[in-house]
Amino acid sequence: MSGGGGALRPLGLTSLKPGEYACERCGVAVPTPIDAAREYQVIAKIGGGFPGGNAPRPSGAMYVVRMGLCEVCTARDESAREVLKAHPRIQRLSGAESTGLHRIAQVLDALAVLGRTADLTPALSDQAVLAAINLLMAEGSAVRWMARFAPVIEAGAQEGSCAVEPWLHVDTTARLGLREAYGRWMLARAGLRPRIPCPDPSGGCMFCGVSWIDGGEWRAASVRPSSVGGFGPEPLRGHLCTLCAEAVDSAGALGRTALEFSLVAALGVPGVKFTGGGDDLGGLIQLHGLRAWAAVNAQPGHRRVKPCAEPWGFIADSTRDALREQLMGREGLTADV
């Protein structure tokens, strides 16, 4: 690609060499085969920049720009995948895995400009990650190299240019905005409850198997195996997360009803409760085969089920989705788990 002749580049930018494309995120030059380049449809506007120093195009004209993706930015996408995997609730709220990944990757790009990507980790609480998405996602999208071109090309942007170093194209005003957004996120995190891991040696809630809670306290508990779908004379001992402890309080005892209350609460269907009232579906729940996580792991010869990133995560996604659909229709639940 041409760098537009001997045109003077802004400070921090340089011309691409033949066979190179600018990384769509950080802007550095990336050797990229043409069949591996990413293509974007962009719109020219009056006063905008134009590809390779070519003659101006009329306002509203469409053309294609090609970009690459450097190894560092590719690795950051893997970090986004790890964060999303540790927060299934955020994936559900996003509607699709690809959407959740896109949002978290934008947050990480914003943090990359500030050199703070290590601040967003899988160990953060759901609230902390959601706060990062709300406060930093738009900032991360705006500082990407591709934002100079798509959907409308910025004034002075040229396809034949790239950043001398990662993110060097980000101007002072944008960096100040990033720092302010980052500061708001730090303040938000300071007011959030910390993620607390299960203190039990098993590593998970004895009912739902979740490995952490967002604040609150774990409750020590002991129950007969037969009461929660298990076998044997020895009681099961462990800890309950806040969700399962509340389910036990609502049910009035440690047992199968508390298991069902906990599972349905974890499904997150609005308006469903078990404390009495018009939307109380407690009497309509019949979940055959539902067993506590501790009971599953106590079964002789059974392969151990690892602690979960979310309550009842050891139950198949398809089963939980089917149960959620039944609840949304206020049909009650009658199913094999």
Disulfide bonds with the S-S distance in Angstrom:
none
